[in-house]
Amino acid sequence: METIDGRTVALTAVAPIAWGTTYLVTDALLPPDRPLFAAAVRALPAGLLLLAWRRRLPRGDWWWKAAVLGLCNIGAFFPLLFLAAYRLPGGLASTVQATSPLVVMAIALLALGERASGARVLGAVVGLAGVTLLVLRAPGGLDAIGLLAAGGSVLASAVGFVLVKRWPAPVDMLTLVSWQLVVGGLALLPLALLVEGAPPRIDGAAAAGYLWLGAVGTVLAYACWFRGLTLMPAGAVAVVGLLNPVVGTALGALVAGEAFGPTQALGVALVLGGVLAGQHRRRPERRSADPDPDLVGRPT
């Protein structure tokens, strides 16, 4: 077994660390009960600014590929994620999200022929167990709509992540991110107006929350995440995503005063162990360098 480059893993980890702040920012700063508006504001302004900076549009079949990626990774994922964040305790939503590595591995096997190593599957299972321990502290009951939204977000993002790897982009990561954000934002904006009505009043706290989610939780995070997908197996990248609930738990304990005890500490240890285990892969087979035994001892 060999380990994937540590710098690549560290840069990829920026994404789930940033995403781990979503639940706290949504709960503490954003207007309540506006998941579609929050998703649209998170995506469209950042996408338009990024597209204006990069100044490059898709060409050829990348028009429809960018549309598919934008709908999967942004247009469907964002509203489902925000809906789950509004309707579920953060820990429960994180538990559902923690199934993502196994879903990504299954889709990557079907779409890419990418077989996950035993260590990677074990890492995903151990990480899922760790997340389950983390959220035993989470209060509140089950909400069917919230659970369906969380599960739908996992499926949509898993398909989108695998397609990013299946379709190597002819442009840099920031340009690819801009295309997806614009597509997703344009799909979300009319839906938000139709379902939720006029935009809510945005105060300074909400503006700061949207700015954080757009700049750090979206542009920076997705650029790092998609870069990881181009350099690492899809399953390995998905396992790194388990850092998301760890960050959410830490922020909940430090900022919101949520309980954190030995059970949660064990959960953190299992998640980190699962992430590390998921970064090992089989060494490529090499031809033997041993001399031909029939030639040993013969004069040259």
N, C-alpha and C positions, 0 to 999 in steps of 0.2 A: 504493500500500500504506500501511496505517496500523498503528501498534503498539498492542497492548492495554495498558491502564493498568498502569503499573509497580507500583503498590501492590497491585493484585489479584494480579499474578504473584508478587510477593515473599511475600505471605501464603499463596498456594497452595504456594509452594516450601517452606514449613515442613513440609508432609507428607512429601515424599520425603527431606528432610534428616533428619527423625525416623526414617523407615523405614530409612534407610541404616545406622542403629545396630543393626538387628535381628540381623544375622548375628554381629556381635562379641558382643553381649549374650548371644545364644543359646549361642554356643560357650564363652564365658568364665564365665558365671554360672549358667545354668540346668542342672537335672539332665539327664543325657544320655538320648537315645533316648525322649523323651516328647513328641513333637510334638502329639498330641491334647490331652494335659493342659495343655501350655503354651498352646495356642490357647484352650482353655476358660477358663483362669485369666486370660488376657489380656483376654477379652471379657466374661464374665458379671459378675464383681464390679463392673467399671467401668460396665457397662450398667445394673445394678440401682441403683447409687449415683446415676448420672446421671438415671435415670427417677424415683427418689424425689425428687430435687431439682426436676426440671421439672414433675412431677405432671400429666402429660398422656398419655392413651392414644390409640391410633388410633381413628378413627371411619369408619364406612361401608366403602367399598372399600379404605381404607388399612390395614385389617387384613391382607388378603392381599397388598397391595403391600409393606407393611413386612416381611412374611414372605419374599417373594421377594427383596427387597433384602438382608435379613439373611442369607439362605442364600447368596446370590451373594458379597456383599462380606465376610462374616464366616464363616458356617458352612462354606463350601467353601474360600474363599481362605486363611483362617488355617492350617488343618491342612496344606494343600498347600504353603504357603509354609514352614512349619516343617519339614515333611518334606524339602523341597528343601534347606533350610539345614542339616539334619542329615546329609544323604547326599551333598551336592555341595560342592566348594570354593566359598567365598563368591563368588569372581569368576565362576565358571561359572554359578552360579545368577543372578547379576546380568546376565549376558549374555542368558540366556533372558528375564528380566524386561524387558530393554531392547527386546524386540520388541513390548512392550505398546502403544506409540503407534501403530504400524502396524495392529495388531489393533483398537484402539479406533476408529481412523479408518474401517476397513472396516465395523465394526458400526454406527458412527454414520451412515455413508452409507446402509446398508440400513434402519436403524430410524428415523432422524431426517431422512433426505434431506440430511444435512450434508456438503457437498463440501469436502474439504480442499484448500487452496491448494497450488500447486506448491512454494512456499517451505516450507510446513509438512511436506509429504511429504519434501522434501529435508532439512529439519532432522532429521526422524526417522531417515532413512537415515544421515546424517552422525553423529548421536548414537549409533546402533547400531554404526557403525564405530569410533567413539571408545571405546565400552564394550568392544568386542572387543580393542582395543589395551590397554586397562586390565588385562584379565584374562589376558593372555599370561603373566603372572607366576604364575598360579594353579597350584599343584601338584595331583597326583592324577589318577586316570583317570575314565572316564565311568561313571556309574551309571544304568542304565536306569530304575529306579524314581524316582530323584531327578530325572532329566530329564523324565519324564512328570508328576511332581508340579509341577515348575516350569512346564511348559507348561500344565497344568491350572489353575494359579493365575492365569496370564496371561489365559486365556479366561474364567474365572469373574469375575475383577475387571473385565475389559473389558465384559462384559455388564452387571454391576452398575452400573458408572460411567455407561454410556449410559442405563440405565433411570432413574438418579437425575435425569438431565437430561430424559428423556422425561416423567417424572412429577413436575411441580413440587410440592414438599411444602407443605402448608397450615400448617406449623409452622416454628419456627426450627431452625437446623442442629443444635444440641445435642440437641433433642428427637428429631430424625430419627436422629441417631447413637445415642441411647439405645435406640430401638426396634430398630435393627439389631443392636446388641450383645447385647441380651437374647435376641432370636430366635436369633442365631448361637450364643450361649453355651449356651442351653438345648438346642440341637441337638447341640452338641459334648460336653456333660457326660456323658450316658449312653454315647455312643460311646467316649469316653476311658476310662470305667470298664470297659466291655465288652472293649475291645481291649487296653488297657494295664494293667488291674488297678487295685489300690489306689494312691492318690496316693503319690508319692515323698516322702522326707524333704526338707523345705525349710529350708535354713539361711539365715543373714543375707544372704549374697551372692545366693542365689536369690530371696529376698523382694525385695531391691533391684532385681533384674533384672525380676521380674514387675511391680513397681510402676512402673518406668520405661516398660516396654512398654505397660502399661495406661493410665497417665495421659498420657504424652507421645506415645508411638508409636501410640496408638489414639484416645483422646478428642480431644486437641488436634489430632492429625494429620488425623483424618477430618473434624472440623469445618472446618478450613481447606480440605481437599481438596474437600468437597462444596460449600462456598461458591464455590470456583473454578469448579466445574462449572455452577453456576447463572449465572455471570457471563461465562464464556468458552466458546468452542467446545470440544467434548469432545477433539478432537485436540490443541488447544493445551495443554490441561491435561495430557494424557497425555505430551506432549513434556517438560513441566516435570518429570515423574516420572523422567526420565533422570538427575536429580541424585542419585538414590538410590545407584547404584553409585559415583559420584564420592565421596560421603561414605564409603561402605564401603571404598573403596580408600584414602582418606586415613587413616581410622582403622586400617586394617590396617597401613599403613606406620608410623604414629606410635605405635600401642599394641602391635601384635603383631609389629613388626619385619619385616613383609613387604617384599619388594624393590620399589623405586620408582626407575625410571630414565627416560631420554629417551623411550622408547616409551610409558610410562605418562603422562608429561607431555604428549606429543602427544595421547594418548587423552583426557585431561582437557580440553585445548584444543578438540578436536573436539566433545566432548559439550556444553561450554558454548556453542560456536558453534551447534550444532544446537538447543539450547534457545532461544537468542536468535532464530534464524531461524524457529522455530516460533511465535513470538509476533506475527508479522505477518499481517495479513489484508487482503482487498480493501476499498477504500473503497466505501461505498454509492454507488450511482449517483445523480446529482443532475440535476435538469432544468436545462437551460441558462438562464442568467440574461441572455443577450444579447438586446437588443431585436429586435423583428420588423424584418427589413431592409426590408419594404414600408412601414414607418411612419417610417423614418429620414428626417429632413428635412421631414416634413410638419408643418404648424402644428397646435397643440393648442388 
